[in-house]
């Protein structure tokens, strides 16, 4: 039974390593055709494309750039970034209107046709996640993945029952004390080096970030930043006498255009100044005494991107001042 479990573990580990190498191959192999694999850093194209996916774009002429296609293009709003969004309209002057599948509205900055670098033709899931974690400073999942990969690698390199060893290898040496014969490690060392080299190569080909703007004829591998916005955080609530609840927050992302205050997902205060970091909950609606309402803050960036805080605070009404919101 113990031997069976070991064999099953070795088979499972080798299957996992094979899957990683296969995904890496499909992400990197199109380079030989002149196609461009890019790692998606955000989730503005979900559910079709998620953060951590590698999307391969191939050069295309304008007749192939039709609504419904996913375009990879230089972003006019951020010269050092690329945009990976779906083409939704071609204007009368030939400009491209794009939109992230997960975004509520189209991008306000149209693309000049010359900015388009290609159309997406292949999505390889998950293989770029380590790049995303590295760039966003998420050390825990990155470290866990590295440890898991090394564990699978060590198990996969165990000698299986179907392997007889190298015919030219020297015979095992048995000590006088009757210890277990030493298994030659040359083959396993070669395997380990090959696997590690393959993973390193495919990772480099599939997801090398390029921070500079791409030139007209440059097909460098680039980070695709499809609308990443840092949400407000450290949401807090404080009661201010008869004025009711005052919500405060912290924000340290891109330059905001404005902030919105939401109660249970409904906007109750909008277009707050970019410098605003606190505001009173409006009293123009009724807040029930025994109910609790969830308050969040949303930041709006560059007129087309927004992010709502994952944190929230609770408010509700008070007995003698019905309708006024107060912190729970």
C-alpha positions in Angstrom: 0.0 0.0 0.0 2.8 2.4 0.9 4.6 1.7 -2.4 1.3 2.3 -4.3 0.9 5.7 -2.6 4.4 6.7 -3.5 3.9 5.7 -7.1 0.6 7.7 -7.2 2.4 10.8 -5.7 5.2 10.6 -8.3 2.7 10.3 -11.1 0.6 13.2 -9.9 3.7 15.4 -9.4 4.9 14.6 -12.9 1.5 15.4 -14.3 1.5 18.8 -12.6 5.0 19.6 -13.9 4.0 18.5 -17.4 0.9 20.7 -17.3 3.0 23.7 -16.2 5.5 23.1 -19.1 2.7 22.6 -21.6 1.0 25.9 -20.6 4.4 27.6 -20.8 5.0 26.1 -24.2 1.7 27.4 -25.6 2.4 30.8 -24.1 5.9 31.1 -25.5 6.0 29.0 -28.8 4.1 31.7 -30.9 7.1 33.9 -30.5 8.7 32.1 -33.4 5.8 33.3 -35.6 6.4 36.9 -34.7 3.4 36.9 -32.4 3.5 38.7 -29.0 2.6 37.0 -25.7 1.7 39.4 -22.9 0.7 38.9 -19.3 -2.6 40.4 -18.3 -2.2 42.3 -15.0 -5.8 43.2 -14.1 -9.3 41.9 -14.4 -11.0 44.5 -16.7 -11.6 41.8 -19.3 -13.2 39.2 -17.1 -14.7 36.7 -17.5 -13.2 36.1 -20.9 -9.7 37.0 -19.8 -8.5 37.2 -16.2 -5.5 38.6 -14.4 -2.6 36.2 -14.7 -3.6 34.9 -18.1 -1.2 35.2 -21.0 -2.8 36.5 -24.2 -1.0 36.0 -27.5 -1.6 38.7 -30.1 -0.7 38.4 -33.7 -0.1 41.2 -36.1 -3.2 42.0 -38.2 -4.2 44.4 -40.9 -7.2 46.8 -40.4 -9.6 44.6 -42.2 -9.2 42.0 -39.4 -9.8 44.6 -36.7 -13.6 44.4 -36.5 -15.9 44.8 -33.5 -15.8 41.9 -31.2 -12.0 41.3 -31.6 -9.7 41.8 -28.6 -7.1 44.4 -29.5 -3.6 44.9 -28.0 -2.6 48.5 -28.5 -0.5 51.4 -27.1 -2.7 53.2 -24.5 -3.1 56.9 -25.4 -3.9 57.7 -21.7 -0.7 56.0 -20.4 2.2 56.2 -22.9 4.2 53.5 -21.0 1.4 51.0 -20.9 -0.6 48.8 -23.2 -4.3 48.4 -23.5 -5.9 45.0 -24.0 -9.7 45.6 -24.6 -12.4 44.5 -27.0 -13.1 46.6 -30.1 -16.7 47.7 -29.9 -17.0 50.3 -32.6 -15.1 51.8 -35.6 -15.9 55.5 -35.9 -16.4 57.4 -39.2 -12.9 58.7 -39.0 -11.5 55.2 -38.6 -10.7 55.4 -34.9 -11.3 52.4 -32.6 -13.6 52.5 -29.6 -12.7 49.8 -27.1 -14.2 48.5 -23.9 -13.1 46.2 -21.1 -15.7 43.4 -20.8 -15.9 44.0 -17.0 -16.1 47.8 -17.4 -19.5 49.5 -17.3 -18.8 51.8 -20.2 -16.5 52.2 -23.2 -13.1 53.7 -23.0 -13.3 57.5 -23.5 -10.0 57.7 -25.3 -10.3 56.2 -28.8 -7.4 54.4 -30.4 -5.8 55.5 -33.6 -5.5 52.5 -35.9 -1.7 52.9 -35.9 -1.7 52.3 -32.2 -3.1 48.8 -32.6 -0.3 46.2 -32.3 -2.4 43.1 -33.0 -5.5 41.0 -32.2 -5.7 38.4 -29.5 -5.8 34.8 -30.9 -4.8 32.6 -27.9 -5.3 32.7 -24.1 -3.2 30.6 -21.8 -4.7 30.6 -18.3 -2.9 31.1 -15.0 0.7 30.9 -16.3 1.3 34.6 -15.8 0.1 34.6 -12.2 3.6 34.6 -10.6 4.3 37.7 -12.7 1.2 39.4 -11.4 2.0 38.5 -7.8 5.6 39.7 -8.2 4.5 43.1 -9.7 1.8 43.7 -7.1 3.9 42.6 -4.1 1.7 39.6 -3.2 4.5 37.6 -1.6 2.3 35.0 0.1 0.8 33.3 -3.0 4.1 33.7 -4.9 6.0 32.0 -2.1 3.4 29.3 -1.7 3.5 28.6 -5.5 7.3 28.4 -5.5 7.3 26.0 -2.5 4.6 23.9 -4.2 6.5 23.7 -7.5 9.7 22.7 -5.8 7.9 20.0 -3.8 6.3 18.7 -7.0 9.7 18.8 -8.7 11.4 16.8 -5.9 8.6 14.2 -5.9 8.6 14.0 -9.7 12.3 13.3 -9.8 12.0 10.1 -7.7 12.9 7.0 -9.5 9.8 5.1 -10.6 9.3 1.4 -11.0 9.4 1.7 -14.8 12.9 3.2 -14.8 15.9 0.9 -14.9 18.6 3.5 -14.8 21.4 4.3 -17.2 22.9 1.2 -18.8 26.3 2.8 -18.7 26.0 4.0 -15.2 28.3 2.3 -12.6 26.6 -0.3 -10.4 25.1 0.7 -7.1 27.5 0.6 -4.1 26.4 -1.4 -1.0 28.2 -0.6 2.3 29.4 -3.4 4.5 26.7 -2.5 7.0 24.0 -3.5 4.6 22.7 0.0 3.9 20.4 0.7 1.0 22.3 0.9 -2.4 23.0 4.5 -3.5 21.0 5.4 -6.6 22.9 7.2 -9.3 21.7 10.8 -9.5 23.0 11.8 -12.9 19.7 11.2 -14.7 17.7 13.0 -12.0 20.1 16.0 -12.0 19.7 16.3 -15.8 15.9 16.1 -15.5 15.9 18.8 -12.7 18.1 21.1 -14.7 16.0 20.6 -17.8 12.7 21.3 -16.1 14.0 24.4 -14.3 15.5 25.7 -17.5 12.3 25.1 -19.4 10.2 26.8 -16.8 12.6 29.8 -16.7 12.7 30.1 -20.5 8.9 29.9 -21.0 8.3 32.4 -18.1 10.7 34.8 -19.7 9.3 34.5 -23.2 5.7 34.6 -22.0 5.7 37.5 -19.6 8.7 39.8 -19.7 7.4 43.3 -18.7 8.3 46.2 -20.9 7.9 49.6 -19.1 8.9 51.8 -22.1 6.5 52.7 -24.9 6.7 50.4 -27.8 8.2 51.7 -31.1 6.5 51.4 -34.4 8.3 48.1 -35.4 9.1 46.8 -31.9 7.4 43.6 -30.8 8.7 43.5 -27.3 6.9 41.5 -24.6 4.9 43.9 -22.5 3.0 44.1 -19.3 -0.7 44.7 -20.2 -2.2 47.0 -17.6 -5.9 46.8 -18.5 -7.3 49.4 -16.2 -5.7 48.6 -12.8 -7.1 50.9 -10.1 -6.3 50.8 -6.4 -9.4 51.0 -4.3 -9.8 53.2 -1.3 -9.0 51.5 2.0 -9.0 52.1 5.8 -12.7 53.0 5.6 -13.9 54.5 9.0 -17.0 56.0 10.4 -17.3 58.6 13.2 -20.4 60.2 14.6 -20.5 64.0 14.5 -23.3 65.1 16.8 -26.6 65.9 15.1 -24.8 65.9 11.7 -24.8 62.1 11.7 -22.1 59.8 10.3 -18.9 61.0 8.7 -17.1 58.5 6.5 -13.3 58.8 6.1 -10.9 56.8 3.9 -7.3 56.5 2.7 -6.3 56.4 -1.0 -2.8 56.2 -2.4 -3.3 55.1 -6.0 -3.3 56.9 -9.3 -4.5 60.5 -9.4 -8.3 60.3 -8.9 -10.9 62.2 -10.9 -13.5 62.0 -8.1 -14.9 59.9 -5.3 -18.4 58.5 -4.8 -20.1 57.4 -1.5 -22.3 54.3 -1.8 -24.9 52.9 0.7 -25.8 49.3 0.0 -24.4 49.8 -3.6 -26.5 52.9 -4.3 -24.6 56.2 -4.9 -25.6 58.7 -2.3 -22.8 61.3 -2.9 -20.9 61.6 -6.1 -18.2 63.6 -7.8 -16.5 64.4 -4.6 -13.3 66.3 -5.0 -10.1 64.3 -5.7 -8.6 65.8 -2.5 -11.5 64.6 -0.4 -10.8 62.0 2.2 -13.9 62.3 4.4 -17.5 63.2 3.9 -20.8 63.2 5.8 -23.4 60.7 4.8 -26.3 62.7 3.3 -29.5 62.9 5.4 -31.9 63.1 2.5 -33.0 59.5 2.8 -34.5 57.5 5.7 -32.4 55.1 7.7 -34.4 52.6 9.8 -33.7 52.2 13.5 -33.2 48.4 13.5 -31.6 48.1 10.1 -27.9 48.2 9.1 -26.6 49.7 5.9 -23.2 49.0 4.3 -21.2 52.1 3.3 -18.4 51.9 0.7 -16.3 54.4 -1.2 -15.5 54.3 -4.9 -12.7 56.1 -6.7 -13.0 57.2 -10.3 -9.8 57.5 -12.4 -9.2 58.9 -15.8 -12.9 59.2 -16.5 -13.3 55.5 -17.4 -11.8 53.4 -14.5 -13.2 53.0 -11.0 -12.7 50.7 -8.0 -14.9 50.2 -5.0 -13.5 49.6 -1.6 -13.6 46.0 -0.3 -13.9 47.4 3.2 -17.1 48.9 4.5 -18.7 50.4 7.6 -22.2 50.0 9.0 -24.6 52.8 9.6 -28.2 52.9 10.8 -30.9 55.3 12.3 -31.2 56.4 15.9 -34.3 56.3 18.1 -34.9 60.1 18.6 -33.5 61.3 15.3 -35.2 59.0 12.9 -33.7 59.1 9.4 -30.3 60.5 10.4 -27.5 58.1 9.7 -25.2 57.1 12.6 -22.3 54.7 12.8 -23.2 51.3 14.2 
